[in-house]
Amino acid sequence: MSSTDGSTRSNGLSPNEARALYPDDITMREARRRYFERTGFDDATYTAPWMTLPVGPFTVPLPNLAPRKAAVKVHDLNHVLTGYGTDWHGEFSISAFELGMGVGGYGAAWMLNAGAVAAGLLRRPGDLVDAYARGRATRQSLYRVLPRWDEAFLDKTVGEVRALIGVQDTAPHQQTDALALVVHGLGGALAHLGPVAVVLVGVVAAVSALW
């Protein structure tokens, strides 16, 4: 699995490593700064009109729509709380985690996570089920704690937020976890590929009409 910077080493952290890098006594603002520093990201993604999606050796530009901007602020804090990396494996895993914990009213978060799970289930299904179970076992979803973004939330300590969310290091599977992931993945695949199929049908119809 390649990371977003082109390396082959995952930049994910174990739960113990995450607690060491982001100790309970620092603020979420400082923890996010450290997360940006180690991953190469920054808060420009919260306001930039365009985002980029690495696909193999290529980078695909996509519009950075307002719902995605809102969701990614919470998503980045979940990276801090879980230690999941920003390479493909890490993004597949945190997508499953967030679906397990629930995304509240953030429709863009479901759309992005379900699409990632659709791809991830073809590569690392066991890891995604683990991540989904871990998300399901959380006390409450950060997306529901923050139904609207509040910059003051970053002044809370990491320890306060960990206690509030109740993220577990691991969680036992339930029989329905794998099925739930498959349903999310199928929904994500349809949501992403459906518009493409409609466009292709339109193109074929237009070409056929010319003949």
Secondary structure, DSSP 8 states (H G I E B T S, - for coil): ---TTS-SS-----HHHHHHHS-TTSBHHHHHHHHHHHHT--GGGGT-SEEEEEETTEEEEEE--HHHHHHHHHHHHHHHHH---SSHHHHHHHHHHHHHH--TT-HHHHHHHHHHHHHHTTT-HHHHHHHHHHHHTSSS-HHHH-SS--GGGGGSBHHHHHHHHT--S-----HHHHHHHHHHHHHHHHHHHHHHHHHHHHHHHHHHHH-
